[in-house]
Amino acid sequence: MSRINDVGGMTGFAAIVQEPDEPPFHADWEAHVLALNAALIRRGIYNLDEFRDAQERLPVPEYLAASYYERWFAAIRVLLVEKGVVDEADLEPPRG
């Protein structure tokens, strides 16, 4: 079964535009997500295959609407709940 990340042969996607001298991160939070993911993998919370699978299991509309690091952050959240590190409620913003 194909997943949304497997777009080989599909048409209808916008062209990929490369920015000249593009920075590695467009915002500080992206670098933090990269560092968080590396730390969680090093600690053995999950492995790289699980991380990739969690991204590929995101709901199609969420996957398509998210940026590269937004998908990473969503996958990290999914895995932290699945691995019992945090409860879903712990990830919700405070209501006020």
C-alpha positions in Angstrom: 0.0 0.0 0.0 1.3 3.4 -1.0 1.6 6.2 1.6 1.4 9.9 1.0 5.1 10.3 1.1 5.5 8.0 -1.9 4.7 10.4 -4.7 6.8 8.8 -7.4 4.9 9.1 -10.7 2.2 11.4 -9.2 1.4 14.7 -10.9 -0.3 17.9 -9.7 2.3 19.0 -7.2 3.8 22.4 -7.4 7.4 22.8 -8.6 10.1 22.7 -5.9 11.7 26.1 -5.8 15.2 26.2 -4.5 16.3 29.4 -2.7 19.8 30.6 -3.6 22.0 30.5 -0.4 19.1 28.9 1.5 19.8 28.8 5.3 19.7 25.3 6.9 16.8 26.5 9.1 14.2 29.2 8.4 13.4 29.6 12.2 15.1 28.8 15.5 12.4 26.2 16.4 13.4 24.1 13.4 16.9 23.7 14.8 15.4 22.8 18.1 13.3 20.1 16.5 16.3 18.6 14.8 18.2 18.6 18.1 15.3 17.1 20.0 14.9 14.3 17.5 18.7 13.5 17.7 18.6 13.4 21.5 15.6 11.1 21.6 17.1 8.7 19.1 20.4 8.7 21.0 18.6 8.0 24.3 16.9 5.0 22.6 13.3 6.4 23.0 12.8 5.4 19.3 14.9 4.7 16.3 15.2 6.3 12.9 12.9 3.7 11.2 10.1 4.4 13.8 10.6 8.1 13.3 10.2 7.8 9.5 7.2 5.5 9.9 5.5 8.0 12.3 5.9 10.7 9.7 4.4 8.5 7.0 1.4 7.6 9.2 0.4 11.2 9.6 -3.1 11.9 8.2 -2.8 12.9 4.5 -4.2 16.4 5.0 -1.9 17.1 7.9 1.1 15.7 6.0 0.5 17.8 2.9 -0.2 21.0 4.9 2.9 20.7 7.1 6.4 21.9 6.4 9.4 19.6 6.6 10.1 20.3 10.3 6.4 20.5 11.2 6.2 16.9 10.0 9.2 16.0 12.1 7.6 17.7 15.2 4.3 15.9 14.6 6.1 12.5 14.4 8.0 13.2 17.6 4.8 14.0 19.4 3.2 10.8 18.1 6.1 8.7 19.1 6.4 10.2 22.6 2.7 9.3 23.2 3.0 5.8 21.7 6.2 5.1 23.7 4.5 6.2 27.0 6.9 9.1 27.6 4.1 11.6 27.8 0.3 11.5 27.8 -1.6 13.1 24.9 -3.0 15.7 27.4 0.5 16.7 28.3 1.0 18.0 24.8 -2.1 20.2 24.7 -1.6 23.9 25.2 -2.8 25.3 28.5 -6.3 26.6 28.4 -6.7 30.0 29.9 
